[in-house]
Amino acid sequence: MCLGIPGQVIRMLDGFEGQLALVDVTGEQRRVNVGMLPEETFAPGDWIIIHMGFAVEKTDRAGAEQALAGLELMGRGRTDFPEVG
């Protein structure tokens, strides 16, 4: 399992044999390599899960929202530690 960040495809970039997309990741534009998913096609509006600059999964809006919610939950950390002793 890897920690993936959801992003939405803005457009495919020229060159790079069709393996590079410009993706919106929480308001930031990033170049993402989609070459690890050769069976998929990508268009503006598509949602992907990104790990280390590579698309590792194509998803839908609900999947992207679920991934983001999981990341936000992990970022909060645990605050309900029991007393020891």
Jmol script that loads the backbone (N, CA, C; Angstrom):
load data "model"
ATOM      1  N   MET A   1       0.841  -1.183   0.000  1.00  0.00           N
ATOM      2  CA  MET A   1       0.000   0.000   0.000  1.00  0.00           C
ATOM      3  C   MET A   1       0.885   1.245   0.000  1.00  0.00           C
ATOM      4  N   CYS A   2       0.482   2.240  -0.740  1.00  0.00           N
ATOM      5  CA  CYS A   2       1.234   3.485  -0.766  1.00  0.00           C
ATOM      6  C   CYS A   2       0.320   4.628  -0.351  1.00  0.00           C
ATOM      7  N   LEU A   3       0.938   5.711   0.009  1.00  0.00           N
ATOM      8  CA  LEU A   3       0.192   6.903   0.385  1.00  0.00           C
ATOM      9  C   LEU A   3      -0.006   7.732  -0.876  1.00  0.00           C
ATOM     10  N   GLY A   4      -1.235   7.847  -1.336  1.00  0.00           N
ATOM     11  CA  GLY A   4      -1.515   8.549  -2.578  1.00  0.00           C
ATOM     12  C   GLY A   4      -2.313   9.814  -2.352  1.00  0.00           C
ATOM     13  N   ILE A   5      -2.050  10.786  -3.210  1.00  0.00           N
ATOM     14  CA  ILE A   5      -2.725  12.079  -3.143  1.00  0.00           C
ATOM     15  C   ILE A   5      -3.625  12.198  -4.369  1.00  0.00           C
ATOM     16  N   PRO A   6      -4.883  12.595  -4.191  1.00  0.00           N
ATOM     17  CA  PRO A   6      -5.760  12.736  -5.353  1.00  0.00           C
ATOM     18  C   PRO A   6      -5.491  14.024  -6.122  1.00  0.00           C
ATOM     19  N   GLY A   7      -5.699  13.959  -7.421  1.00  0.00           N
ATOM     20  CA  GLY A   7      -5.566  15.132  -8.266  1.00  0.00           C
ATOM     21  C   GLY A   7      -6.485  15.010  -9.464  1.00  0.00           C
ATOM     22  N   GLN A   8      -6.786  16.154 -10.082  1.00  0.00           N
ATOM     23  CA  GLN A   8      -7.677  16.179 -11.243  1.00  0.00           C
ATOM     24  C   GLN A   8      -6.895  16.636 -12.468  1.00  0.00           C
ATOM     25  N   VAL A   9      -7.004  15.860 -13.533  1.00  0.00           N
ATOM     26  CA  VAL A   9      -6.292  16.168 -14.771  1.00  0.00           C
ATOM     27  C   VAL A   9      -6.815  17.480 -15.353  1.00  0.00           C
ATOM     28  N   ILE A  10      -5.882  18.389 -15.643  1.00  0.00           N
ATOM     29  CA  ILE A  10      -6.208  19.644 -16.327  1.00  0.00           C
ATOM     30  C   ILE A  10      -6.093  19.426 -17.832  1.00  0.00           C
ATOM     31  N   ARG A  11      -4.957  18.850 -18.243  1.00  0.00           N
ATOM     32  CA  ARG A  11      -4.748  18.533 -19.657  1.00  0.00           C
ATOM     33  C   ARG A  11      -3.534  17.627 -19.783  1.00  0.00           C
ATOM     34  N   MET A  12      -3.497  16.926 -20.903  1.00  0.00           N
ATOM     35  CA  MET A  12      -2.328  16.125 -21.232  1.00  0.00           C
ATOM     36  C   MET A  12      -1.303  17.057 -21.868  1.00  0.00           C
ATOM     37  N   LEU A  13      -0.033  16.830 -21.559  1.00  0.00           N
ATOM     38  CA  LEU A  13       1.032  17.676 -22.080  1.00  0.00           C
ATOM     39  C   LEU A  13       1.605  17.082 -23.358  1.00  0.00           C
ATOM     40  N   ASP A  14       2.044  17.942 -24.265  1.00  0.00           N
ATOM     41  CA  ASP A  14       2.641  17.501 -25.518  1.00  0.00           C
ATOM     42  C   ASP A  14       3.974  16.819 -25.244  1.00  0.00           C
ATOM     43  N   GLY A  15       4.307  15.893 -26.123  1.00  0.00           N
ATOM     44  CA  GLY A  15       5.570  15.181 -25.999  1.00  0.00           C
ATOM     45  C   GLY A  15       5.502  14.087 -24.945  1.00  0.00           C
ATOM     46  N   PHE A  16       6.640  13.606 -24.573  1.00  0.00           N
ATOM     47  CA  PHE A  16       6.757  12.584 -23.524  1.00  0.00           C
ATOM     48  C   PHE A  16       5.915  11.350 -23.837  1.00  0.00           C
ATOM     49  N   GLU A  17       5.680  11.102 -25.136  1.00  0.00           N
ATOM     50  CA  GLU A  17       4.921   9.939 -25.602  1.00  0.00           C
ATOM     51  C   GLU A  17       3.547   9.834 -24.942  1.00  0.00           C
ATOM     52  N   GLY A  18       2.938  10.980 -24.636  1.00  0.00           N
ATOM     53  CA  GLY A  18       1.599  10.998 -24.046  1.00  0.00           C
ATOM     54  C   GLY A  18       1.549  10.542 -22.604  1.00  0.00           C
ATOM     55  N   GLN A  19       2.693  10.567 -21.922  1.00  0.00           N
ATOM     56  CA  GLN A  19       2.752  10.045 -20.561  1.00  0.00           C
ATOM     57  C   GLN A  19       2.801  11.118 -19.482  1.00  0.00           C
ATOM     58  N   LEU A  20       2.601  12.368 -19.840  1.00  0.00           N
ATOM     59  CA  LEU A  20       2.690  13.433 -18.851  1.00  0.00           C
ATOM     60  C   LEU A  20       1.416  14.272 -18.867  1.00  0.00           C
ATOM     61  N   ALA A  21       0.863  14.488 -17.675  1.00  0.00           N
ATOM     62  CA  ALA A  21      -0.368  15.273 -17.537  1.00  0.00           C
ATOM     63  C   ALA A  21      -0.125  16.437 -16.597  1.00  0.00           C
ATOM     64  N   LEU A  22      -0.806  17.534 -16.850  1.00  0.00           N
ATOM     65  CA  LEU A  22      -0.838  18.649 -15.910  1.00  0.00           C
ATOM     66  C   LEU A  22      -2.051  18.403 -15.022  1.00  0.00           C
ATOM     67  N   VAL A  23      -1.822  18.356 -13.706  1.00  0.00           N
ATOM     68  CA  VAL A  23      -2.849  17.929 -12.758  1.00  0.00           C
ATOM     69  C   VAL A  23      -3.008  18.965 -11.656  1.00  0.00           C
ATOM     70  N   ASP A  24      -4.252  19.229 -11.268  1.00  0.00           N
ATOM     71  CA  ASP A  24      -4.542  20.101 -10.131  1.00  0.00           C
ATOM     72  C   ASP A  24      -4.548  19.246  -8.867  1.00  0.00           C
ATOM     73  N   VAL A  25      -3.646  19.580  -7.951  1.00  0.00           N
ATOM     74  CA  VAL A  25      -3.555  18.878  -6.670  1.00  0.00           C
ATOM     75  C   VAL A  25      -3.806  19.911  -5.579  1.00  0.00           C
ATOM     76  N   THR A  26      -5.001  19.916  -5.043  1.00  0.00           N
ATOM     77  CA  THR A  26      -5.437  20.876  -4.011  1.00  0.00           C
ATOM     78  C   THR A  26      -5.043  22.315  -4.355  1.00  0.00           C
ATOM     79  N   GLY A  27      -5.307  22.703  -5.603  1.00  0.00           N
ATOM     80  CA  GLY A  27      -5.062  24.080  -6.022  1.00  0.00           C
ATOM     81  C   GLY A  27      -3.702  24.342  -6.629  1.00  0.00           C
ATOM     82  N   GLU A  28      -2.799  23.391  -6.571  1.00  0.00           N
ATOM     83  CA  GLU A  28      -1.465  23.532  -7.167  1.00  0.00           C
ATOM     84  C   GLU A  28      -1.403  22.714  -8.448  1.00  0.00           C
ATOM     85  N   GLN A  29      -0.789  23.276  -9.490  1.00  0.00           N
ATOM     86  CA  GLN A  29      -0.626  22.537 -10.737  1.00  0.00           C
ATOM     87  C   GLN A  29       0.692  21.779 -10.703  1.00  0.00           C
ATOM     88  N   ARG A  30       0.604  20.480 -11.009  1.00  0.00           N
ATOM     89  CA  ARG A  30       1.797  19.631 -11.001  1.00  0.00           C
ATOM     90  C   ARG A  30       1.824  18.775 -12.257  1.00  0.00           C
ATOM     91  N   ARG A  31       3.040  18.481 -12.703  1.00  0.00           N
ATOM     92  CA  ARG A  31       3.212  17.531 -13.803  1.00  0.00           C
ATOM     93  C   ARG A  31       3.260  16.136 -13.195  1.00  0.00           C
ATOM     94  N   VAL A  32       2.461  15.237 -13.761  1.00  0.00           N
ATOM     95  CA  VAL A  32       2.365  13.877 -13.239  1.00  0.00           C
ATOM     96  C   VAL A  32       2.567  12.892 -14.386  1.00  0.00           C
ATOM     97  N   ASN A  33       3.405  11.886 -14.154  1.00  0.00           N
ATOM     98  CA  ASN A  33       3.642  10.845 -15.136  1.00  0.00           C
ATOM     99  C   ASN A  33       2.527   9.809 -15.031  1.00  0.00           C
ATOM    100  N   VAL A  34       1.822   9.573 -16.134  1.00  0.00           N
ATOM    101  CA  VAL A  34       0.725   8.598 -16.153  1.00  0.00           C
ATOM    102  C   VAL A  34       1.143   7.301 -16.850  1.00  0.00           C
ATOM    103  N   GLY A  35       2.426   7.153 -17.126  1.00  0.00           N
ATOM    104  CA  GLY A  35       2.937   5.998 -17.864  1.00  0.00           C
ATOM    105  C   GLY A  35       2.789   4.665 -17.164  1.00  0.00           C
ATOM    106  N   MET A  36       2.556   4.667 -15.853  1.00  0.00           N
ATOM    107  CA  MET A  36       2.375   3.404 -15.134  1.00  0.00           C
ATOM    108  C   MET A  36       0.975   2.824 -15.345  1.00  0.00           C
ATOM    109  N   LEU A  37       0.119   3.555 -16.022  1.00  0.00           N
ATOM    110  CA  LEU A  37      -1.251   3.099 -16.286  1.00  0.00           C
ATOM    111  C   LEU A  37      -1.494   3.073 -17.798  1.00  0.00           C
ATOM    112  N   PRO A  38      -0.748   2.237 -18.538  1.00  0.00           N
ATOM    113  CA  PRO A  38      -0.839   2.267 -20.002  1.00  0.00           C
ATOM    114  C   PRO A  38      -2.195   1.852 -20.556  1.00  0.00           C
ATOM    115  N   GLU A  39      -2.987   1.126 -19.775  1.00  0.00           N
ATOM    116  CA  GLU A  39      -4.300   0.685 -20.248  1.00  0.00           C
ATOM    117  C   GLU A  39      -5.360   1.771 -20.132  1.00  0.00           C
ATOM    118  N   GLU A  40      -5.043   2.862 -19.443  1.00  0.00           N
ATOM    119  CA  GLU A  40      -6.000   3.948 -19.217  1.00  0.00           C
ATOM    120  C   GLU A  40      -5.804   5.074 -20.227  1.00  0.00           C
ATOM    121  N   THR A  41      -6.878   5.803 -20.482  1.00  0.00           N
ATOM    122  CA  THR A  41      -6.800   7.053 -21.231  1.00  0.00           C
ATOM    123  C   THR A  41      -7.190   8.167 -20.264  1.00  0.00           C
ATOM    124  N   PHE A  42      -6.653   9.340 -20.506  1.00  0.00           N
ATOM    125  CA  PHE A  42      -6.878  10.453 -19.586  1.00  0.00           C
ATOM    126  C   PHE A  42      -7.382  11.669 -20.348  1.00  0.00           C
ATOM    127  N   ALA A  43      -8.321  12.368 -19.722  1.00  0.00           N
ATOM    128  CA  ALA A  43      -8.905  13.574 -20.307  1.00  0.00           C
ATOM    129  C   ALA A  43      -9.102  14.599 -19.199  1.00  0.00           C
ATOM    130  N   PRO A  44      -9.209  15.872 -19.562  1.00  0.00           N
ATOM    131  CA  PRO A  44      -9.473  16.889 -18.544  1.00  0.00           C
ATOM    132  C   PRO A  44     -10.692  16.511 -17.700  1.00  0.00           C
ATOM    133  N   GLY A  45     -10.538  16.660 -16.393  1.00  0.00           N
ATOM    134  CA  GLY A  45     -11.617  16.322 -15.469  1.00  0.00           C
ATOM    135  C   GLY A  45     -11.464  14.965 -14.815  1.00  0.00           C
ATOM    136  N   ASP A  46     -10.631  14.090 -15.397  1.00  0.00           N
ATOM    137  CA  ASP A  46     -10.412  12.779 -14.791  1.00  0.00           C
ATOM    138  C   ASP A  46      -9.690  12.920 -13.456  1.00  0.00           C
ATOM    139  N   TRP A  47      -9.981  12.017 -12.543  1.00  0.00           N
ATOM    140  CA  TRP A  47      -9.340  11.994 -11.228  1.00  0.00           C
ATOM    141  C   TRP A  47      -8.334  10.858 -11.169  1.00  0.00           C
ATOM    142  N   ILE A  48      -7.183  11.127 -10.548  1.00  0.00           N
ATOM    143  CA  ILE A  48      -6.147  10.116 -10.384  1.00  0.00           C
ATOM    144  C   ILE A  48      -5.604  10.173  -8.959  1.00  0.00           C
ATOM    145  N   ILE A  49      -4.988   9.069  -8.558  1.00  0.00           N
ATOM    146  CA  ILE A  49      -4.270   9.008  -7.289  1.00  0.00           C
ATOM    147  C   ILE A  49      -2.789   9.032  -7.638  1.00  0.00           C
ATOM    148  N   ILE A  50      -2.035   9.916  -6.979  1.00  0.00           N
ATOM    149  CA  ILE A  50      -0.635  10.174  -7.309  1.00  0.00           C
ATOM    150  C   ILE A  50       0.258   9.753  -6.149  1.00  0.00           C
ATOM    151  N   HIS A  51       1.370   9.094  -6.496  1.00  0.00           N
ATOM    152  CA  HIS A  51       2.393   8.750  -5.501  1.00  0.00           C
ATOM    153  C   HIS A  51       3.750   9.045  -6.120  1.00  0.00           C
ATOM    154  N   MET A  52       4.514   9.907  -5.467  1.00  0.00           N
ATOM    155  CA  MET A  52       5.868  10.249  -5.907  1.00  0.00           C
ATOM    156  C   MET A  52       5.923  10.734  -7.361  1.00  0.00           C
ATOM    157  N   GLY A  53       4.898  11.491  -7.781  1.00  0.00           N
ATOM    158  CA  GLY A  53       4.886  12.060  -9.118  1.00  0.00           C
ATOM    159  C   GLY A  53       4.340  11.154 -10.202  1.00  0.00           C
ATOM    160  N   PHE A  54       3.874   9.967  -9.818  1.00  0.00           N
ATOM    161  CA  PHE A  54       3.327   9.010 -10.772  1.00  0.00           C
ATOM    162  C   PHE A  54       1.864   8.730 -10.458  1.00  0.00           C
ATOM    163  N   ALA A  55       1.039   8.662 -11.492  1.00  0.00           N
ATOM    164  CA  ALA A  55      -0.350   8.236 -11.312  1.00  0.00           C
ATOM    165  C   ALA A  55      -0.327   6.731 -11.071  1.00  0.00           C
ATOM    166  N   VAL A  56      -0.926   6.299  -9.961  1.00  0.00           N
ATOM    167  CA  VAL A  56      -0.953   4.876  -9.635  1.00  0.00           C
ATOM    168  C   VAL A  56      -2.354   4.287  -9.755  1.00  0.00           C
ATOM    169  N   GLU A  57      -3.349   5.150  -9.907  1.00  0.00           N
ATOM    170  CA  GLU A  57      -4.728   4.675 -10.015  1.00  0.00           C
ATOM    171  C   GLU A  57      -5.589   5.764 -10.639  1.00  0.00           C
ATOM    172  N   LYS A  58      -6.494   5.360 -11.515  1.00  0.00           N
ATOM    173  CA  LYS A  58      -7.519   6.270 -12.015  1.00  0.00           C
ATOM    174  C   LYS A  58      -8.747   6.044 -11.147  1.00  0.00           C
ATOM    175  N   THR A  59      -9.391   7.115 -10.720  1.00  0.00           N
ATOM    176  CA  THR A  59     -10.523   7.000  -9.811  1.00  0.00           C
ATOM    177  C   THR A  59     -11.631   7.949 -10.257  1.00  0.00           C
ATOM    178  N   ASP A  60     -12.638   8.081  -9.442  1.00  0.00           N
ATOM    179  CA  ASP A  60     -13.695   9.052  -9.711  1.00  0.00           C
ATOM    180  C   ASP A  60     -13.689  10.093  -8.592  1.00  0.00           C
ATOM    181  N   ARG A  61     -14.598  11.041  -8.665  1.00  0.00           N
ATOM    182  CA  ARG A  61     -14.632  12.118  -7.669  1.00  0.00           C
ATOM    183  C   ARG A  61     -14.811  11.567  -6.253  1.00  0.00           C
ATOM    184  N   ALA A  62     -15.691  10.583  -6.098  1.00  0.00           N
ATOM    185  CA  ALA A  62     -15.926  10.005  -4.772  1.00  0.00           C
ATOM    186  C   ALA A  62     -14.657   9.348  -4.235  1.00  0.00           C
ATOM    187  N   GLY A  63     -13.926   8.649  -5.096  1.00  0.00           N
ATOM    188  CA  GLY A  63     -12.672   8.027  -4.676  1.00  0.00           C
ATOM    189  C   GLY A  63     -11.633   9.063  -4.287  1.00  0.00           C
ATOM    190  N   ALA A  64     -11.585  10.168  -5.036  1.00  0.00           N
ATOM    191  CA  ALA A  64     -10.651  11.250  -4.723  1.00  0.00           C
ATOM    192  C   ALA A  64     -10.998  11.897  -3.384  1.00  0.00           C
ATOM    193  N   GLU A  65     -12.290  12.120  -3.152  1.00  0.00           N
ATOM    194  CA  GLU A  65     -12.714  12.716  -1.878  1.00  0.00           C
ATOM    195  C   GLU A  65     -12.405  11.786  -0.709  1.00  0.00           C
ATOM    196  N   GLN A  66     -12.590  10.487  -0.914  1.00  0.00           N
ATOM    197  CA  GLN A  66     -12.297   9.513   0.136  1.00  0.00           C
ATOM    198  C   GLN A  66     -10.799   9.491   0.441  1.00  0.00           C
ATOM    199  N   ALA A  67      -9.968   9.533  -0.591  1.00  0.00           N
ATOM    200  CA  ALA A  67      -8.520   9.549  -0.386  1.00  0.00           C
ATOM    201  C   ALA A  67      -8.093  10.804   0.368  1.00  0.00           C
ATOM    202  N   LEU A  68      -8.653  11.952   0.004  1.00  0.00           N
ATOM    203  CA  LEU A  68      -8.310  13.202   0.678  1.00  0.00           C
ATOM    204  C   LEU A  68      -8.771  13.184   2.133  1.00  0.00           C
ATOM    205  N   ALA A  69      -9.957  12.642   2.389  1.00  0.00           N
ATOM    206  CA  ALA A  69     -10.452  12.545   3.769  1.00  0.00           C
ATOM    207  C   ALA A  69      -9.534  11.661   4.607  1.00  0.00           C
ATOM    208  N   GLY A  70      -9.046  10.577   4.024  1.00  0.00           N
ATOM    209  CA  GLY A  70      -8.116   9.704   4.739  1.00  0.00           C
ATOM    210  C   GLY A  70      -6.817  10.414   5.072  1.00  0.00           C
ATOM    211  N   LEU A  71      -6.302  11.202   4.129  1.00  0.00           N
ATOM    212  CA  LEU A  71      -5.078  11.965   4.381  1.00  0.00           C
ATOM    213  C   LEU A  71      -5.288  12.992   5.486  1.00  0.00           C
ATOM    214  N   GLU A  72      -6.441  13.664   5.456  1.00  0.00           N
ATOM    215  CA  GLU A  72      -6.733  14.660   6.488  1.00  0.00           C
ATOM    216  C   GLU A  72      -6.861  14.000   7.859  1.00  0.00           C
ATOM    217  N   LEU A  73      -7.472  12.831   7.902  1.00  0.00           N
ATOM    218  CA  LEU A  73      -7.620  12.105   9.158  1.00  0.00           C
ATOM    219  C   LEU A  73      -6.259  11.700   9.714  1.00  0.00           C
ATOM    220  N   MET A  74      -5.369  11.223   8.859  1.00  0.00           N
ATOM    221  CA  MET A  74      -4.027  10.840   9.315  1.00  0.00           C
ATOM    222  C   MET A  74      -3.248  12.050   9.802  1.00  0.00           C
ATOM    223  N   GLY A  75      -3.477  13.197   9.185  1.00  0.00           N
ATOM    224  CA  GLY A  75      -2.759  14.407   9.566  1.00  0.00           C
ATOM    225  C   GLY A  75      -3.146  14.940  10.930  1.00  0.00           C
ATOM    226  N   ARG A  76      -4.331  14.583  11.389  1.00  0.00           N
ATOM    227  CA  ARG A  76      -4.780  15.050  12.707  1.00  0.00           C
ATOM    228  C   ARG A  76      -4.057  14.350  13.842  1.00  0.00           C
ATOM    229  N   GLY A  77      -3.686  13.124  13.611  1.00  0.00           N
ATOM    230  CA  GLY A  77      -3.015  12.371  14.668  1.00  0.00           C
ATOM    231  C   GLY A  77      -3.993  11.907  15.730  1.00  0.00           C
ATOM    232  N   ARG A  78      -3.497  11.122  16.623  1.00  0.00           N
ATOM    233  CA  ARG A  78      -4.329  10.576  17.693  1.00  0.00           C
ATOM    234  C   ARG A  78      -4.207  11.455  18.925  1.00  0.00           C
ATOM    235  N   THR A  79      -5.345  11.762  19.530  1.00  0.00           N
ATOM    236  CA  THR A  79      -5.349  12.618  20.727  1.00  0.00           C
ATOM    237  C   THR A  79      -5.996  11.937  21.920  1.00  0.00           C
ATOM    238  N   ASP A  80      -6.449  10.707  21.744  1.00  0.00           N
ATOM    239  CA  ASP A  80      -7.173  10.030  22.825  1.00  0.00           C
ATOM    240  C   ASP A  80      -6.344   8.934  23.496  1.00  0.00           C
ATOM    241  N   PHE A  81      -5.087   9.219  23.783  1.00  0.00           N
ATOM    242  CA  PHE A  81      -4.227   8.221  24.407  1.00  0.00           C
ATOM    243  C   PHE A  81      -4.668   7.957  25.846  1.00  0.00           C
ATOM    244  N   PRO A  82      -4.764   6.674  26.225  1.00  0.00           N
ATOM    245  CA  PRO A  82      -5.169   6.357  27.601  1.00  0.00           C
ATOM    246  C   PRO A  82      -4.048   6.665  28.588  1.00  0.00           C
ATOM    247  N   GLU A  83      -4.435   6.940  29.810  1.00  0.00           N
ATOM    248  CA  GLU A  83      -3.456   7.160  30.880  1.00  0.00           C
ATOM    249  C   GLU A  83      -2.803   5.828  31.235  1.00  0.00           C
ATOM    250  N   VAL A  84      -1.517   5.844  31.456  1.00  0.00           N
ATOM    251  CA  VAL A  84      -0.777   4.637  31.831  1.00  0.00           C
ATOM    252  C   VAL A  84      -0.373   4.753  33.293  1.00  0.00           C
ATOM    253  N   GLY A  85      -0.542   3.651  34.025  1.00  0.00           N
ATOM    254  CA  GLY A  85      -0.052   3.666  35.402  1.00  0.00           C
ATOM    255  C   GLY A  85      -1.047   3.486  36.410  1.00  0.00           C
TER     256      GLY A  85
END
end "model"
wireframe off; spacefill off
backbone 0.3
color backbone group
